[in-house]
Amino acid sequence: MTEAALGLSTLTGFDGLGEGGAAERWFAWSVTPEVELLAVTGVTGHAIEGTVW
């Protein structure tokens, strides 16, 4: 997720929260984002022409 987040375009920016929780447009990360996967639930799989996804 961190890699995907770092790939966001700084030209178009992205929605974020500013001071006091107000919505604002961000164009760069102040620090590298860190995430932790806590759980994976409700997962299903499908087979398409012999390939399982």
PyMOL Python script that loads the backbone (N, CA, C, O; Angstrom):
from pymol import cmd

cmd.read_pdbstr("""\
ATOM      1  N   MET A   1       0.823  -1.189   0.000  1.00  0.00           N
ATOM      2  CA  MET A   1       0.000   0.000   0.000  1.00  0.00           C
ATOM      3  C   MET A   1       0.866   1.251   0.000  1.00  0.00           C
ATOM      4  O   MET A   1       0.543   2.246  -0.649  1.00  0.00           O
ATOM      5  N   THR A   2       1.954   1.187   0.726  1.00  0.00           N
ATOM      6  CA  THR A   2       2.836   2.350   0.758  1.00  0.00           C
ATOM      7  C   THR A   2       3.351   2.671  -0.628  1.00  0.00           C
ATOM      8  O   THR A   2       3.383   3.837  -1.023  1.00  0.00           O
ATOM      9  N   GLU A   3       3.762   1.642  -1.384  1.00  0.00           N
ATOM     10  CA  GLU A   3       4.260   1.874  -2.738  1.00  0.00           C
ATOM     11  C   GLU A   3       3.189   2.481  -3.628  1.00  0.00           C
ATOM     12  O   GLU A   3       3.477   3.376  -4.424  1.00  0.00           O
ATOM     13  N   ALA A   4       1.947   2.001  -3.501  1.00  0.00           N
ATOM     14  CA  ALA A   4       0.855   2.565  -4.298  1.00  0.00           C
ATOM     15  C   ALA A   4       0.609   4.014  -3.911  1.00  0.00           C
ATOM     16  O   ALA A   4       0.391   4.861  -4.778  1.00  0.00           O
ATOM     17  N   ALA A   5       0.642   4.302  -2.628  1.00  0.00           N
ATOM     18  CA  ALA A   5       0.400   5.667  -2.167  1.00  0.00           C
ATOM     19  C   ALA A   5       1.499   6.605  -2.643  1.00  0.00           C
ATOM     20  O   ALA A   5       1.220   7.745  -3.012  1.00  0.00           O
ATOM     21  N   LEU A   6       2.744   6.141  -2.638  1.00  0.00           N
ATOM     22  CA  LEU A   6       3.841   6.988  -3.097  1.00  0.00           C
ATOM     23  C   LEU A   6       3.757   7.260  -4.594  1.00  0.00           C
ATOM     24  O   LEU A   6       4.328   8.236  -5.079  1.00  0.00           O
ATOM     25  N   GLY A   7       3.041   6.395  -5.336  1.00  0.00           N
ATOM     26  CA  GLY A   7       2.900   6.582  -6.767  1.00  0.00           C
ATOM     27  C   GLY A   7       1.817   7.578  -7.153  1.00  0.00           C
ATOM     28  O   GLY A   7       1.610   7.822  -8.342  1.00  0.00           O
ATOM     29  N   LEU A   8       1.125   8.154  -6.189  1.00  0.00           N
ATOM     30  CA  LEU A   8       0.091   9.124  -6.512  1.00  0.00           C
ATOM     31  C   LEU A   8       0.697  10.326  -7.218  1.00  0.00           C
ATOM     32  O   LEU A   8       1.800  10.763  -6.890  1.00  0.00           O
ATOM     33  N   SER A   9      -0.024  10.846  -8.176  1.00  0.00           N
ATOM     34  CA  SER A   9       0.471  11.978  -8.944  1.00  0.00           C
ATOM     35  C   SER A   9       0.469  13.252  -8.107  1.00  0.00           C
ATOM     36  O   SER A   9      -0.558  13.620  -7.536  1.00  0.00           O
ATOM     37  N   THR A  10       1.609  13.922  -8.033  1.00  0.00           N
ATOM     38  CA  THR A  10       1.663  15.191  -7.323  1.00  0.00           C
ATOM     39  C   THR A  10       1.151  16.328  -8.197  1.00  0.00           C
ATOM     40  O   THR A  10       0.967  17.443  -7.707  1.00  0.00           O
ATOM     41  N   LEU A  11       0.918  16.067  -9.481  1.00  0.00           N
ATOM     42  CA  LEU A  11       0.368  17.096 -10.356  1.00  0.00           C
ATOM     43  C   LEU A  11      -1.118  17.308 -10.093  1.00  0.00           C
ATOM     44  O   LEU A  11      -1.599  18.441 -10.083  1.00  0.00           O
ATOM     45  N   THR A  12      -1.841  16.216  -9.879  1.00  0.00           N
ATOM     46  CA  THR A  12      -3.278  16.328  -9.628  1.00  0.00           C
ATOM     47  C   THR A  12      -3.588  16.357  -8.140  1.00  0.00           C
ATOM     48  O   THR A  12      -4.676  16.776  -7.745  1.00  0.00           O
ATOM     49  N   GLY A  13      -2.655  15.920  -7.313  1.00  0.00           N
ATOM     50  CA  GLY A  13      -2.869  15.902  -5.878  1.00  0.00           C
ATOM     51  C   GLY A  13      -3.819  14.805  -5.460  1.00  0.00           C
ATOM     52  O   GLY A  13      -4.254  13.995  -6.279  1.00  0.00           O
ATOM     53  N   PHE A  14      -4.139  14.783  -4.178  1.00  0.00           N
ATOM     54  CA  PHE A  14      -5.066  13.809  -3.641  1.00  0.00           C
ATOM     55  C   PHE A  14      -5.762  14.408  -2.441  1.00  0.00           C
ATOM     56  O   PHE A  14      -5.229  15.300  -1.781  1.00  0.00           O
ATOM     57  N   ASP A  15      -6.972  13.906  -2.156  1.00  0.00           N
ATOM     58  CA  ASP A  15      -7.744  14.424  -1.035  1.00  0.00           C
ATOM     59  C   ASP A  15      -7.167  13.915   0.275  1.00  0.00           C
ATOM     60  O   ASP A  15      -6.819  12.741   0.398  1.00  0.00           O
ATOM     61  N   GLY A  16      -7.071  14.798   1.241  1.00  0.00           N
ATOM     62  CA  GLY A  16      -6.574  14.434   2.556  1.00  0.00           C
ATOM     63  C   GLY A  16      -7.273  15.259   3.613  1.00  0.00           C
ATOM     64  O   GLY A  16      -8.177  16.039   3.314  1.00  0.00           O
ATOM     65  N   LEU A  17      -6.852  15.081   4.841  1.00  0.00           N
ATOM     66  CA  LEU A  17      -7.414  15.848   5.950  1.00  0.00           C
ATOM     67  C   LEU A  17      -6.364  16.798   6.477  1.00  0.00           C
ATOM     68  O   LEU A  17      -5.205  16.428   6.667  1.00  0.00           O
ATOM     69  N   GLY A  18      -6.779  18.012   6.707  1.00  0.00           N
ATOM     70  CA  GLY A  18      -5.879  19.011   7.259  1.00  0.00           C
ATOM     71  C   GLY A  18      -6.131  19.209   8.732  1.00  0.00           C
ATOM     72  O   GLY A  18      -6.718  18.361   9.404  1.00  0.00           O
ATOM     73  N   GLU A  19      -5.680  20.332   9.216  1.00  0.00           N
ATOM     74  CA  GLU A  19      -5.817  20.663  10.623  1.00  0.00           C
ATOM     75  C   GLU A  19      -7.288  20.682  11.036  1.00  0.00           C
ATOM     76  O   GLU A  19      -8.119  21.269  10.343  1.00  0.00           O
ATOM     77  N   GLY A  20      -7.606  20.057  12.136  1.00  0.00           N
ATOM     78  CA  GLY A  20      -8.976  20.012  12.626  1.00  0.00           C
ATOM     79  C   GLY A  20      -9.875  19.077  11.835  1.00  0.00           C
ATOM     80  O   GLY A  20     -11.093  19.103  12.016  1.00  0.00           O
ATOM     81  N   GLY A  21      -9.303  18.244  10.953  1.00  0.00           N
ATOM     82  CA  GLY A  21     -10.094  17.298  10.173  1.00  0.00           C
ATOM     83  C   GLY A  21     -10.741  17.896   8.936  1.00  0.00           C
ATOM     84  O   GLY A  21     -11.559  17.239   8.292  1.00  0.00           O
ATOM     85  N   ALA A  22     -10.387  19.141   8.587  1.00  0.00           N
ATOM     86  CA  ALA A  22     -10.950  19.786   7.403  1.00  0.00           C
ATOM     87  C   ALA A  22     -10.377  19.150   6.133  1.00  0.00           C
ATOM     88  O   ALA A  22      -9.180  18.870   6.065  1.00  0.00           O
ATOM     89  N   ALA A  23     -11.226  18.923   5.131  1.00  0.00           N
ATOM     90  CA  ALA A  23     -10.780  18.347   3.863  1.00  0.00           C
ATOM     91  C   ALA A  23      -9.920  19.357   3.120  1.00  0.00           C
ATOM     92  O   ALA A  23     -10.239  20.546   3.079  1.00  0.00           O
ATOM     93  N   GLU A  24      -8.827  18.877   2.533  1.00  0.00           N
ATOM     94  CA  GLU A  24      -7.980  19.736   1.723  1.00  0.00           C
ATOM     95  C   GLU A  24      -7.265  18.901   0.676  1.00  0.00           C
ATOM     96  O   GLU A  24      -7.251  17.674   0.766  1.00  0.00           O
ATOM     97  N   ARG A  25      -6.673  19.550  -0.315  1.00  0.00           N
ATOM     98  CA  ARG A  25      -5.981  18.876  -1.409  1.00  0.00           C
ATOM     99  C   ARG A  25      -4.494  18.842  -1.093  1.00  0.00           C
ATOM    100  O   ARG A  25      -3.890  19.886  -0.848  1.00  0.00           O
ATOM    101  N   TRP A  26      -3.894  17.643  -1.096  1.00  0.00           N
ATOM    102  CA  TRP A  26      -2.475  17.472  -0.810  1.00  0.00           C
ATOM    103  C   TRP A  26      -1.733  17.187  -2.112  1.00  0.00           C
ATOM    104  O   TRP A  26      -2.272  16.537  -3.008  1.00  0.00           O
ATOM    105  N   PHE A  27      -0.528  17.660  -2.214  1.00  0.00           N
ATOM    106  CA  PHE A  27       0.274  17.447  -3.410  1.00  0.00           C
ATOM    107  C   PHE A  27       1.600  16.749  -3.127  1.00  0.00           C
ATOM    108  O   PHE A  27       2.374  16.497  -4.051  1.00  0.00           O
ATOM    109  N   ALA A  28       1.871  16.435  -1.861  1.00  0.00           N
ATOM    110  CA  ALA A  28       3.087  15.710  -1.488  1.00  0.00           C
ATOM    111  C   ALA A  28       2.886  15.109  -0.099  1.00  0.00           C
ATOM    112  O   ALA A  28       2.075  15.603   0.685  1.00  0.00           O
ATOM    113  N   TRP A  29       3.620  14.050   0.202  1.00  0.00           N
ATOM    114  CA  TRP A  29       3.580  13.453   1.536  1.00  0.00           C
ATOM    115  C   TRP A  29       4.529  14.231   2.433  1.00  0.00           C
ATOM    116  O   TRP A  29       5.622  14.601   2.004  1.00  0.00           O
ATOM    117  N   SER A  30       4.127  14.483   3.672  1.00  0.00           N
ATOM    118  CA  SER A  30       5.034  15.128   4.615  1.00  0.00           C
ATOM    119  C   SER A  30       6.077  14.134   5.117  1.00  0.00           C
ATOM    120  O   SER A  30       7.213  14.514   5.402  1.00  0.00           O
ATOM    121  N   VAL A  31       5.693  12.860   5.227  1.00  0.00           N
ATOM    122  CA  VAL A  31       6.610  11.772   5.572  1.00  0.00           C
ATOM    123  C   VAL A  31       6.163  10.543   4.798  1.00  0.00           C
ATOM    124  O   VAL A  31       5.030  10.497   4.320  1.00  0.00           O
ATOM    125  N   THR A  32       7.027   9.551   4.666  1.00  0.00           N
ATOM    126  CA  THR A  32       6.668   8.309   3.988  1.00  0.00           C
ATOM    127  C   THR A  32       5.580   7.600   4.775  1.00  0.00           C
ATOM    128  O   THR A  32       5.751   7.350   5.968  1.00  0.00           O
ATOM    129  N   PRO A  33       4.444   7.266   4.124  1.00  0.00           N
ATOM    130  CA  PRO A  33       3.365   6.582   4.847  1.00  0.00           C
ATOM    131  C   PRO A  33       3.761   5.160   5.237  1.00  0.00           C
ATOM    132  O   PRO A  33       4.458   4.473   4.491  1.00  0.00           O
ATOM    133  N   GLU A  34       3.313   4.730   6.406  1.00  0.00           N
ATOM    134  CA  GLU A  34       3.539   3.371   6.865  1.00  0.00           C
ATOM    135  C   GLU A  34       2.190   2.738   7.166  1.00  0.00           C
ATOM    136  O   GLU A  34       1.325   3.371   7.772  1.00  0.00           O
ATOM    137  N   VAL A  35       2.008   1.495   6.746  1.00  0.00           N
ATOM    138  CA  VAL A  35       0.753   0.788   6.985  1.00  0.00           C
ATOM    139  C   VAL A  35       1.044  -0.597   7.542  1.00  0.00           C
ATOM    140  O   VAL A  35       2.137  -1.134   7.369  1.00  0.00           O
ATOM    141  N   GLU A  36       0.058  -1.159   8.205  1.00  0.00           N
ATOM    142  CA  GLU A  36       0.148  -2.512   8.736  1.00  0.00           C
ATOM    143  C   GLU A  36      -1.146  -3.240   8.393  1.00  0.00           C
ATOM    144  O   GLU A  36      -2.228  -2.780   8.760  1.00  0.00           O
ATOM    145  N   LEU A  37      -1.050  -4.366   7.698  1.00  0.00           N
ATOM    146  CA  LEU A  37      -2.210  -5.171   7.360  1.00  0.00           C
ATOM    147  C   LEU A  37      -2.652  -5.922   8.604  1.00  0.00           C
ATOM    148  O   LEU A  37      -1.908  -6.745   9.136  1.00  0.00           O
ATOM    149  N   LEU A  38      -3.869  -5.638   9.068  1.00  0.00           N
ATOM    150  CA  LEU A  38      -4.363  -6.251  10.290  1.00  0.00           C
ATOM    151  C   LEU A  38      -5.165  -7.518  10.043  1.00  0.00           C
ATOM    152  O   LEU A  38      -5.131  -8.436  10.862  1.00  0.00           O
ATOM    153  N   ALA A  39      -5.898  -7.587   8.915  1.00  0.00           N
ATOM    154  CA  ALA A  39      -6.725  -8.764   8.658  1.00  0.00           C
ATOM    155  C   ALA A  39      -7.113  -8.818   7.184  1.00  0.00           C
ATOM    156  O   ALA A  39      -7.165  -7.800   6.495  1.00  0.00           O
ATOM    157  N   VAL A  40      -7.382 -10.031   6.724  1.00  0.00           N
ATOM    158  CA  VAL A  40      -7.939 -10.260   5.398  1.00  0.00           C
ATOM    159  C   VAL A  40      -9.168 -11.124   5.609  1.00  0.00           C
ATOM    160  O   VAL A  40      -9.065 -12.234   6.131  1.00  0.00           O
ATOM    161  N   THR A  41     -10.339 -10.622   5.207  1.00  0.00           N
ATOM    162  CA  THR A  41     -11.583 -11.362   5.402  1.00  0.00           C
ATOM    163  C   THR A  41     -12.428 -11.312   4.140  1.00  0.00           C
ATOM    164  O   THR A  41     -12.217 -10.463   3.275  1.00  0.00           O
ATOM    165  N   GLY A  42     -13.378 -12.217   4.039  1.00  0.00           N
ATOM    166  CA  GLY A  42     -14.328 -12.227   2.928  1.00  0.00           C
ATOM    167  C   GLY A  42     -13.689 -12.422   1.565  1.00  0.00           C
ATOM    168  O   GLY A  42     -14.120 -11.813   0.586  1.00  0.00           O
ATOM    169  N   VAL A  43     -12.675 -13.257   1.491  1.00  0.00           N
ATOM    170  CA  VAL A  43     -11.944 -13.459   0.240  1.00  0.00           C
ATOM    171  C   VAL A  43     -12.580 -14.596  -0.545  1.00  0.00           C
ATOM    172  O   VAL A  43     -12.913 -15.636   0.023  1.00  0.00           O
ATOM    173  N   THR A  44     -12.751 -14.402  -1.848  1.00  0.00           N
ATOM    174  CA  THR A  44     -13.240 -15.459  -2.729  1.00  0.00           C
ATOM    175  C   THR A  44     -12.286 -15.586  -3.913  1.00  0.00           C
ATOM    176  O   THR A  44     -11.527 -14.666  -4.215  1.00  0.00           O
ATOM    177  N   GLY A  45     -12.336 -16.720  -4.568  1.00  0.00           N
ATOM    178  CA  GLY A  45     -11.509 -16.949  -5.737  1.00  0.00           C
ATOM    179  C   GLY A  45     -12.361 -17.328  -6.935  1.00  0.00           C
ATOM    180  O   GLY A  45     -13.491 -17.797  -6.795  1.00  0.00           O
ATOM    181  N   HIS A  46     -11.799 -17.116  -8.112  1.00  0.00           N
ATOM    182  CA  HIS A  46     -12.506 -17.446  -9.345  1.00  0.00           C
ATOM    183  C   HIS A  46     -11.520 -18.070 -10.318  1.00  0.00           C
ATOM    184  O   HIS A  46     -10.344 -17.707 -10.329  1.00  0.00           O
ATOM    185  N   ALA A  47     -11.984 -18.995 -11.125  1.00  0.00           N
ATOM    186  CA  ALA A  47     -11.155 -19.581 -12.170  1.00  0.00           C
ATOM    187  C   ALA A  47     -11.681 -19.105 -13.528  1.00  0.00           C
ATOM    188  O   ALA A  47     -12.864 -19.245 -13.838  1.00  0.00           O
ATOM    189  N   ILE A  48     -10.776 -18.543 -14.321  1.00  0.00           N
ATOM    190  CA  ILE A  48     -11.139 -18.087 -15.666  1.00  0.00           C
ATOM    191  C   ILE A  48     -10.184 -18.770 -16.629  1.00  0.00           C
ATOM    192  O   ILE A  48      -8.977 -18.527 -16.618  1.00  0.00           O
ATOM    193  N   GLU A  49     -10.757 -19.635 -17.465  1.00  0.00           N
ATOM    194  CA  GLU A  49      -9.979 -20.401 -18.451  1.00  0.00           C
ATOM    195  C   GLU A  49      -8.775 -21.090 -17.802  1.00  0.00           C
ATOM    196  O   GLU A  49      -7.672 -21.077 -18.349  1.00  0.00           O
ATOM    197  N   GLY A  50      -9.000 -21.684 -16.641  1.00  0.00           N
ATOM    198  CA  GLY A  50      -7.959 -22.458 -15.991  1.00  0.00           C
ATOM    199  C   GLY A  50      -7.027 -21.669 -15.091  1.00  0.00           C
ATOM    200  O   GLY A  50      -6.197 -22.265 -14.403  1.00  0.00           O
ATOM    201  N   THR A  51      -7.136 -20.352 -15.073  1.00  0.00           N
ATOM    202  CA  THR A  51      -6.313 -19.525 -14.193  1.00  0.00           C
ATOM    203  C   THR A  51      -7.125 -19.133 -12.979  1.00  0.00           C
ATOM    204  O   THR A  51      -8.218 -18.581 -13.108  1.00  0.00           O
ATOM    205  N   VAL A  52      -6.594 -19.418 -11.792  1.00  0.00           N
ATOM    206  CA  VAL A  52      -7.307 -19.101 -10.560  1.00  0.00           C
ATOM    207  C   VAL A  52      -6.882 -17.729 -10.071  1.00  0.00           C
ATOM    208  O   VAL A  52      -5.693 -17.438  -9.939  1.00  0.00           O
ATOM    209  N   TRP A  53      -7.872 -16.893  -9.807  1.00  0.00           N
ATOM    210  CA  TRP A  53      -7.624 -15.526  -9.334  1.00  0.00           C
ATOM    211  C   TRP A  53      -8.135 -15.404  -7.917  1.00  0.00           C
ATOM    212  O   TRP A  53      -8.032 -14.336  -7.313  1.00  0.00           O
TER     213      TRP A  53
END
""", "prot")
cmd.dss("prot")
cmd.show_as("cartoon", "prot")
cmd.util.cbc("prot")
cmd.orient("prot")
